[in-house]
């Protein structure tokens, strides 16, 4: 009787959105536990690697966007650390805090951290836009001091925009409900959802689409002009080689564009579900869980894209491996 009553108490607080779990032998949400534990490990390991590589590859600091990339890496690392909360809850380790407060704080932190990533992506696109459209005055416009101020404002803005969730406005954005209280008592609100979309999602998406559209338009024009000059003056290889020096900037812009594209591909299902749930059009626990953790998986995908697409980053990764392998030789 004592065992059955304890299982009932656990089941009252723990929700399995995918519908698997609470077997007789093992009273846990098996599939949800596997997904969250795996993502937590990958996010923490991947972003720690990115942070260490930036310290091992000084060439990466030549790009002003490295400030935003490192900020995203730290934000994503904190996402991974925050994911330990639902992991411990699924494994029945008590956090020692009331369930409603745990749910609210976790939802708020995850929303703030992903807001930082989204804002950093928008700032990166503006930075690349200025680098290509105003190359002569770029160094005067974008200084380390201004970059630090911009990053500070991103963190402050992200913290403030989700703060009303503590005052009954609605659920800020986390919907992969593991806690029963999150699923049943903490409901989304259409007005609060519209507030977040208008002040965060829509402006960031507009800025990114506008800047990258013009970046690739200018890059296409430059490529066409270079090919035309080569056709007219085939002997002037020196000038062509000098003009081709802009290609690293274009390649770096492509890397950042891939990161941005993957971010929105992974987040679009979540944003759509967020809007539908807030409008009471669709409520599905399994879909809520999958779209939320698909969006959170972006915290690991950034590491993969950067390591595969950037040659300087790969060089830094090889240096990091070399340093790690050389450590035992000291002893």
PAVOSE-769195 format. One record per atom (N, C-alpha, C, CB): residue in one letter; x, y, z. Coordinates in steps of 0.02 Angstrom, whole numbers, plus 50000, padded with zeros to 5 digits. Glycine has a CB too. Example, Ala and Ser with C-alpha at 12.3 -4.5 7.8 and 13.67 -1.06 7.14 Angstrom:
2
A506604971650390 A506154977550390 A506604983550390 A505654977650452 S506424988850354 S506844994750357 S506455000250394 S507044997050286 
This chain:
331
X500414994050000 X500005000050000 X500435006350000 X499535000050060 X500975006150041 X501415012050043 X501735013249975 X501945011150096 X501935007649941 X502265008449876 X501775011149825 X502535001749853 X501145008649825 X500655010949776 X500475018249789 X500025006649779 X500435020249852 X500275027249867 X500835031949846 X500125028149941 X501475029649855 X502035033949833 X502045034649758 X502695031149858 X501885029249721 X501865029649648 X501315034349626 X501755022649618 X500735034249661 X500195038649643 X500385045949655 X499565036949684 X500765047249710 X500975054049724 X501455056649671 X501315054449793 X501905052249648 X502375054249595 X501995055549531 X502915048849584 X501525051249514 X501155051949452 X500735058349450 X500725046049440 X500545060649511 X500145066649513 X500545072749490 X499865067849583 X501215072549504 X501625078349489 X501985077749423 X502115079449545 X502085071549399 X502485070449339 X502035068849280 X502995064849350 X502155072149224 X501765071149164 X502195068249109 X501435077649141 X501945063149073 X502305060249017 X501945062448953 X502345052449022 X502165067748920 X501805070448862 X501755065648804 X502135076748838 X502265061448795 X502265056848738 X501865050448752 X502975054948718 X501645049548814 X501215043948829 X501555037448845 X500755042848774 X502225037448848 X502595031448865 X502885032148934 X503155029948812 X502865026848973 X503155027149040 X502675024549092 X503345034249057 X502865025249155 X502475022749212 X502315015349205 X501825026749219 X502855011449189 X502765004249187 X502815001549258 X503295000949141 X502634995149266 X502634992249333 X503344991849361 X502334985249331 X503834990349318 X504514989549342 X504864996349351 X504914985249294 X504765000749304 X505105007249306 X504585012849300 X505625007749249 X504535016849353 X504025022149354 X504345028749332 X503715022749424 X504545029149269 X504815035349241 X504545036249170 X505595035349242 X504585042349145 X504405043649076 X505015041849033 X504205051249065 X505015035749007 X505625032948977 X505845036948916 X505515025748957 X505405037948868 X505595041248806 X505785048548818 X505025040848755 X505395051948860 X505535058948876 X506215059548911 X504985061848920 X506365054848957 X506995054948992 X507585054148945 X507015049349045 X507525049448897 X508065048248848 X508185054548806 X507885042248802 X507645057648782 X507705063648740 X508035069248778 X507015065848714 X507805070648839 X508055076448877 X508765075248901 X507595077948936 X508905069248926 X509595067748949 X510095068248892 X509625060748982 X509915065548834 X510355065748776 X510485072948754 X510055061748718 X509945076948749 X510015083848729 X510425087848780 X509325087148719 X510305086648843 X510675090148896 X511415088948889 X510435088048965 X511605082648880 X512315080848873 X512615084048811 X512395073148870 X512275083648753 X512535086348691 X512605093948693 X512075084348632 X512105097248722 X512125104648726 X512705106948770 X511465107348754 X512785103948829 X513325106048874 X514005104548844 X513255102448942 X514095098348818 X514745096448789 X514915100748728 X514745089048771 X514415101648684 X514535105448622 X514725112648635 X513925105148578 X514365115948680 X514495123048691 X515115124248734 X513895126348724 X515285119548778 X515935120048813 X516505119648762 X515995114548866 X516415115248712 X516925114648659 X517005121148621 X516745108948611 X516435124248602 X516455130648566 X516815136048607 X515745133048548 X516655136448671 X516965141548714 X517715140448720 X516645141448784 X517925134148728 X518645132748734 X519005133948668 X518745125448755 X518675132348612 X518985133348546 X519105140848534 X518535130448490 X518635145048554 X518735152248545 X519345154848584 X518105156048568 X519495151548640 X520085153448678 X520725150748645 X520035151048750 X520665145348605 X521245142248574 X521365144748503 X521155134748572 X520895148548474 X520965150948405 X520915158548405 X520415147848359 X521485162048413 X521475169448415 X521195172548351 X522175172148427 X521275169048294 X521035171848231 X520275172948231 X521215167248173 X519925169048271 X519195169848274 X519005176548304 X518885164248316 X519445179448345 X519295185848377 X519375191748329 X519745186848436 X519645190448269 X519695195848219 X519015197748192 X520165193648162 X518535193248197 X517855194748175 X517475197748234 X517495188348148 X517145203448222 X516755206548276 X516165202148296 X516505213448255 X515935197948250 X515365193448266 X515555188248318 X515115189948203 X516215187448331 X516415182548382 X516135184348450 X517185182048385 X516025190948463 X515715192948526 X515025189948533 X515675200748530 X514635190248478 X513945187548479 X513945179948479 X513545190248419 X514415176948442 X514455169648440 X514615166848509 X514995167348390 X515085170048544 X515245167848612 X514665168948660 X515875171448638 X514305174548652 X513715175748693 X513195170248683 X513415182648678 X513085168448619 X512615163048604 X512855156448635 X512535162248528 X513505155148632 X513775148948660 X513665148648736 X514525148348645 X513775154248770 X513645154348843 X512905153648858 X513915160948873 X512475157048818 X511755156348828 X511525149148817 X511375161148781 X511785146048764 X511605139148749 X511875134348802 X511865137148680 X512465135948829 X512735131848884 X512285132148944 X513455134148903 X512035138148961 X511575138849017 X510915135349003 X511445146349032 X510715134948939 X510115131048921 X510225123748940 X509965131648846 X510815121148922 X510965114148939 X510975112949014 X511635112248910 X511265117649052 X511285116949125 X510575117349153 X511735122449157 X510165121849125 X509465122449149 X509065116149135 X509135128449115 X509245112649082 X508885106449064 X508985100949116 X509095104048996 X509465101949162 X509565097049215 X508955096949262 X510195098649256 X508575102549264 X507985102849308 X507455097749287 X507675109849308 X507215097749224 X506735092549205 X507035085549204 X506445094049137 X507695085049192 X508025078549194 X507975075549264 X508755079149172 X508155079449315 X508125077049383 X507405075549404 X508425082149431 X506925079649379 X506225078449396 X505975071949366 X505785084349370 X506185070449304 X505985064249272 X506275058149309 X506205064149199 X506865059149338 X507185053649375 X506995053649448 X507945054249368 X506495057849466 X506205058049533 X506685060749586 X505985051149553 X507135065149566 X507545068749614 X507205075349630 X508275069849588 X507035076349691 X506675082449710 X507135088549706 X506375081749780 X506865094049679 X507245100349677 X507215104149743 X506995104749620 X506775101949787 X506705105249852 X506315111749849 X507375106549880 X506025113349791 X505645119449782 X504945117549759 X505985124249730 X504455121749776 X503765120449756 X503715119749680 X503305126049781 X503295115049659 X503255113249588 X503075119249544 X502745107849577 X502605123349565 X502395129149524 X502965134149515 X501785132549555 X503345135349569 X503905140049565 X504455137249521 X504175141549635 X504595130749528 X505105127449486 X504915128049413 X505175120049505 X504285126849398 X504045127149329 X504105134249301 X503315124749325 X503895139149340 X503915146149317 X504635148549306 X503565150649367 X505065147149354 X505765149349349 X506115145949290 X506145147949415 X505995139449282 X506315135849227 X506075138449160 X506175128249232 X505415139349153 X505135142049091 X505395148949075 X504385142249096 X505465153049127 X505715159849117 X506445159849094 X505645163949182 X506855155749127 X507575155549111 X507675153049040 X507945151049160 X507325147649021 X507405144948953 X507185150148902 X506985138348945 X506645153648915 X506395158648868 X506885164448861 X505715161248891 X507175166648916 X507655172148915 X508275170148875 X507855174248986 X508525164148888 X509145161948854 X509035161148779 X509375155248884 X508465158648758 X508335157948687 X508205164748655 X507745153148674 X507925169348694 X507845176148669 X508515179448657 X507435180348720 X508995178148700 X509675180748690 X509975178048625 X510135178848750 X509885171548613 X510135168548551 X509815171848490 X510015160948550 X509155172748493 X508795175748436 X509025182948424 X508035175648449 X509105186848477 X509325193748470 X510045194148444 X509275197448537 X510465189448466 X511165189248442 X511185187748368 X511575184048482 X510765183348344 X510735181748273 X510535187948232 X510245176048259 X510065191748259 X509855197948225 X510425202948224 X509235200948260 X510795203548279 X511355208248282 X511925206048236 X511615208848354 X512035199448231 X512545196848185 X512375198748113 X512615189248192 X511745198148095 X511545199948027 X511645207348013 X510805197948015 X511505211648064 X511625218848056 X512365220248050 X511325222748116 X512775216648090 X513495217548087 X513775215848018 X513835213248140 X513555210247990 X513795208247923 X513535213147870 X513555201047906 X512935215747880 X512645220647833 X513075226947832 X511915222347852 X513275229347891 X513695235247895 X514395233947866 X513755237647968 X514655227947877 X515325226247852 X515345226347776 X515545219447877 X514785224447744 X514775224047671 X514545230547639 X514315218347649 X514075234047671 X513815240247641 X514225246347659 X513095241347663 X514575246247716 X514975252047738 X515675249647759 X514635255847796 X516055246847713 X516715244047731 X517215249347755 X517015240447672 X517185255447729 X517665260647747 X517555263447817 X517645266147697 X516925264147837 X516765266947903 X516575261547954 X516195271947896 X516645255147935 X516425249647979 X516785249748046 X516545242847944 X517455250648045 X517845250348107 X517665256148155 X518585250648092 X517425261748127 X517215267248170 X516505266148197 X517235273948130 X516095262748157 X515405261348179 X515365255748230 X514965259648119 X515755250448218 X515725244448261 X516365243948301 X515605237948219 X516325245948364 X516915245748408 X516785240748465 X517065252848437 X517325238148496 X517235233448552 X516795236148607 X517905231548580 X516855242648622 X516445245648675 X515705245348657 X516665252948687 X515545247248595 X514845247148573 X514575239948571 X514775250348504 X514995235248553 X514785228248552 X514605225848622 X515325223748521 X515015227648671 X514875225648741 X514235228848766 X515455227648786 X514125235148748 X513505238548768 X512905235148736 X513515246048749 X512975233248672 X512435229948635 X512265223248667 X512625228848562 X512775219448686 X512665212848717 X512325213748785 X513325208948725 X512535218748823 X512215220048888 X511485221848879 X512575225848925 X511325225848829 X510635227748816 X510215221748795 X510595233148762 X510525217048757 X510175210848737 X509965206948798 X510625206548692 X510415206148847 X510255202348908 X509715205948949 X510885201248951 X509775212548955 X509275216248994 X508585215948961 X509485223649002 X508565216948895 X507935216748858 X507605209848863 X508045218648784 X508015204548856 X507755197748859 X507465196148928 X508295192648841 X507795198648980 X507545197449048 X506885201149061 X508065199649100 X506835207249033 X506235211349046 X505625208949008 X506385218549029 X505725206648945 X505145205148903 X504745199148928 X505385203748832 X505075194548964 X504715188648990 X504525189349064 X505145182448981 X504705194949094 X504565195949165 X503815195949182 X504865202449188 X503365198549138 X502645198449154 X502355191549166 X502265201749100 X502715186149145 X502455179349157 X502385177849231 X502915174249124 X502775181349274 X502725180349346 X502135184049377 X503365182649380 X501815188349336 X501245192449362 X500585190349330 X501375199849349 X500555184049308 X499925181249284 X499745182949212 X499385183549326 X500225185449173 X500075186949102 X499995180649061 X500615191249073 X500345175349080 X500305169049042 X500965165549040 X500065170348971 X500985159849006 X501585155849000 X502055159248950 X501425148548978 X502705160048967 X503145163948924 X503345160448859 X503755165548961 X503405153848860 X503615150748798 X503805143548805 X504185154348770 X503945141148866 X504125134148874 X503505129848877 X504565133148937 X503465124748832 X502855120648830 X502975113148832 X502475122348767 X503595111048841 X503735103848846 X503585101448915 X504455102248827 X502955101548933 X502755100949003 X502915094149033 X502005102349010 X503385093949078 X503535088049117 X503155088349183 X504295087349129 X503125094249213 X502745095149275 X502005095649259 X502985101449312 X501605092249299 X500875092249289 X500595099349297 X500535087449338 X500875103249344 X500635109949356 X500715114249293 X500995113149415 X501275113449257 X501395117249196 X500855115949144 X502075115649167 X500655109649139 X500185107649087 X499465109649103 X500215100149076 X499275109349167 X498575110249185 X498415117249213 X498375105049234 X498885120149251 X498735126449286 X499055132649256 X498955125849357 X499585131749218 X499935137449189 X499785137649114 X500705136949201 X499295141649096 X499045141749028 X499325147648988 X498285142149028 X499365146648923 X499585152048879 X499025157248872 X499785149348809 X499225163248854 X498755168748846 X498875171948778 X498825174048903 X498345172748739 X498405175348671 X498715182348670 X497725175548637 X498535186548719 X498805193448720 X499555193448737 X498415197648772 X499745189248785 X500455188848803 X500865185848746 X500545184648866 X500575180948711 X500915178048653 X501005183348598 X500505172148626 X500485187248586 X500535192648537 X501055197848557 X499865195848527 X501085199148623 X501575203848650 X502295201448635 X501475204648726 X502425194948646 X503095192248634 X503245192048559 X503145185148663 X502755190148519 X502865189848447 X503025196748419 X502245186948411 X502645201748441 X502735208548415 X503395211848437 X502155212948436 X503615210148498 X504215213448525 X504845209248519 X504095215048597 X504785202948497 X505385198748493 X505435194948427 X505405193748551 X504965190248417 X505025185648359 X504975189448293 X504475180448362 X504475193648286 X504365197148222 X504925202148206 X503695200848223 X505135206448252 X505685211048236 X506335207548218 X505805215648294 X506495202248256 X507115198448242 X507085195348173 X507235193048295 X506515192248156 X506445189148090 X506475194248034 X505775185248087 X506165200048044 X506175205347993 X506885207847981 X505715211148013 X507245209248036 X507935211748030 X508365206747994 X508225213348099 X508305200348011 X508725195147981 X508565194447907 X508625188448017 X507925194247889 X507735193547819 X507955199547778 X506965192747813 X507875205547805 X508065211747770 X508815211947758 X507855217947810 X509215210747810 X509935211447804 X510235206047759 X510265211047873 X510035199747768 X510335194447727 X510105194947654 X510145187547755 X509505197347642 X509285198447573 X509755203447538 X508555201047571 X509905208847572 X510345213947542 X511075211547540 X510285220447581 X511285207647590 X511965205047590 X512095200747529 X512115201047654 X511635195947516 X511735191447460 X511605194847393 X511285185347467 X511195199947394 X511085203847333 X511735207547314 X510515208947343 X512065210547363 X512695214147351 X513245209247332 X512905218147413 X513275203547366 X513785198547350 X513695195947278 X513755192647400 X513075194947257 X512945192747189 X513155197947138 X512205191047181 X513035204347154 X513245209747110 X514005210047104 X512975216447134 X514355209247162 X515085209347160 X515365203547120 X515365209147232 X515075197647128 X515305191847091 X515215192747016 X514935185547114 X514645195746998 X514505196946927 X515005202046898 X513785199446917 X515145207446937 X515615212446914 X516315209546905 X515645218246963 X516535205246952 X517195202146947 X517245197546886 X517355198247010 X516725193646875 X516725189046817 X516715192946751 X516115184246819 X516355198646750 X516345202846690 X517035205846676 X515825208546697 X517385208146729 X518055211046720 X518545205746697 X518295214146785 X518475199646724 X518925194246702 X518825192646628 X518825188046744 X518185193046606 X518035191646536 X518325197046490 X517285191046525 X518295203346514 X518545208946473 X519305209546475 X518225215546496 X519595208546535 X520315209446544 X520625203046573 X520475215546590 X520695197846533 X520945191446558 X521655191746585 X520915186246504 X522055196646566 X522745197146588 X522825200446656 X523145200846536 X522305203946678 X522345207546742 X522165202846800 X521875213646742 X522595197846812 X522445192946865 X522565195846935 X522875186646855 X523035200846937 X523195203747003 X522605207347033 X523775208546997 X522255211346992 X521665214947017 X521115210147037 X521405219946965 X521035204946994 X520505200047009 X520645196447075 X520445194946953 X521295194947085 X521465191547148 X521345196147208 X522205189247147 X521495202747198 X521375207447252 X520645208147269 X521665214247235 X520225208347216 X519505209047228 X519215202647257 X519145210847163 X519535196947240 X519295190547268 X519435190047342 X519625184747232 X519815194947369 X519955194847440 X519335195847482 X520455200047458 X518785198247451 X518165199047489 X517805192447499 X517695203947452 X518045187047465 X517705180647470 X517685177747540 X518025175747424 X518215178647583 X518145176247652 X517555179247689 X518775177747690 X517425185747677 X516835188847709 X516195185647685 X516825196447695 X516165184147620 X515565180947594 X515485173947622 X515585180647517 X516045170247628 X516005163447656 X515785163747729 X516685159847649 X516055168547766 X515865169247837 X515125171147843 X516305174547871 X514895175447797 X514175177147796 X513745171047783 X514035182547743 X513995166447740 X513625160347726 X513585155847787 X513955156547667 X514135155447826 X514135151447887 X513605154147935 X514835151647922 X513595160747944 X513115163847990 X512405163147964 X513285171248000 X512325163347898 X511665162447869 X511415155347881 X511675163947794 X511865150347877 X511655143447891 X511435142647963 X512235138547876 X511815145748009 X511625145448080 X510935148548091 X512145149048124 X510815154348059 X510175157748066 X509615153748035 X510205164648032 X509735150747977 X509225146747943 X509015140747984 X509475144447874 X509515137148011 X509365131248053 X508985133348115 X510015127548072 X509175139148144 X508825141648203 X508085142448189 X509125148448225 X507905145648134 X507195146848119 X506835140548095 X507135152448068 X507195136048062 X506885129648041 X506675125648103 X507375125447997 X507115125548153 X506975121748215 X506465125348259 X507605120548253 X506455131948255 X506005135848298 X505325137148267 X506325142348316 X505265136648202 X504625138248169 X504055133748193 X504695137648094 X504145126948198 X503595122848224 X503375124748294 X503805115548224 X503875126548335 X503715128648404 X503315135148405 X504355129448444 X503515140048364 X503175146548362 X502465145748337 X503565151548318 X502375141448286 X501705140148259 X501265136948312 X501745135648196 X501545131848346 X501155128548399 X501005133448456 X501525122348427 X501485137648473 X501395142748525 X500795147148510 X502035147048533 X500745149348447 X500195153648426 X499525149848427 X500325156448356 X499535143548403 X498915139648401 X498675137948470 X499035133148361 X499135136248515 X498925134548583 X498655140648619 X499525131448622 X498975146448609 X498745152548641 X498045154548617 X499225158248627 X497895152848554 X497235154348526 X496715148948542 X497285155348451 X496925143848580 X496495138148598 X496245134348536 X495885140548638 X496645134448483 X496485130748422 X496735123548427 X496775134148360 X497315122648459 X497625116048463 X497965115248530 X498145115148406 X497825109648563 X498165107848625 X498325100448623 X497715109648688 X498965098948616 X499185091948611 X499835091248650 X499285089848536 X499835087548706 X500445086948748 X501045084148710 X500305082448808 X500935079148668 X501495076148630 X501795081148581 X501255069848593 X501355084748546 X501585089748498 X501935095548534 X501005092448456 X501675097348592 X501985102548633 X502695100648653 X501565104048695 X502765094448676 X503425092048698 X503915091848639 X503365085048729 X503705089048583 X504145088148525 X504375094848497 X503805084048471 X503905099648488 X504085106148459 X504545110048506 X503455110248443 X504415109548572 X504825113248620 X505545110648620 X504535112748690 X505615104048625 X506295101248629 X506645101148562 X506265094248658 X506265101448507 X506575102448441 X506895109348439 X506045101748384 X506545114348466 X506815121148468 X507425121448514 X506275126148492 X507395118148572 X507955118148618 X508565114748589 X507755114848684 X508445109748544 X509015106148513 X509445110748471 X508755100448470 X509185116548452 X509575121348415 X510205123548453 X509165127448398 X510185123148519 X510755125048560 X511355120548546 X510585124648634 X511235114448522 X511775109948502 X511945110648428 X511595102748518 X511435111948386 X511545112348314 X512015117948295 X510875113348278 X512005123548332 X512465129048318 X513195126748320 X512365134748369 X513355122448368 X514045119948374 X514235115848313 X514125115748438 X513775111548291 X513905107148234 X514015111248171 X513335102148224 X513575116048158 X513625120148097 X514285124048097 X513035125048091 X514455126948153 X515055131048156 X515675126848146 X515095134648223 X515695120848175 X516275116548168 X516355113748098 X516235110848218 X515805112648063 X515825109947995 X515955115347943 X515185106247979 X515755121447956 X515755126647905 X516345131447908 X515135130547909 X516665132147966 X517185137347975 X517865134047982 X517035141648037 X518315135547934 X518985132447934 X519405134747993 X519345134047868 X519335141248013 X519715143848070 X519485140348134 X519625151448076 X518835139148140 X518575135648198 X518845128548201 X517795135648197 X518875125148143 X519145118348141 X519885118348161 X519065115348070 X520255123448141 X520955124048161 X521005124848237 X521295129948126 X520575128948265 X520565129748338 X520375123348373 X520085135248357 X519915119448343 X519715113048372 X520295108148372 X519115110148333 X520705108248318 X521285103748316 X521805105848368 X521605103948245 X521875112448379 X522325114848430 X522095112748500 X522395122448427 X521445113048511 X521165110948575 X521295103548587 X520415112448577 X521195099448535 X521335092248541 X522065091048556 X521135088548476 X522505094848522 X523225094048533 X523405095648605 X523625098448485 X523115101048632 X523255102948701 X523005097748750 X522935109648717 X522405094948736 X522135089848780 X522555083548780 X521415088148761 X522805081648720 X523225075548715 X523905076548746 X523295073548642 X524145082848746 X524815084248773 X524815084948849 X525095090448741 X524235085648880 X524205086548953 X524495080648991 X523485087648974 X524335074148973 X524625068549011 X525385068249007 X524335062048986 X525685070948952 X526405070548944 X526775074748996 X526605072848875 X526415079849024 X526725084149074 X526895080149136 X526275090049092 X526455075349151 X526555071249211 X526975065149195 X525875069149240 
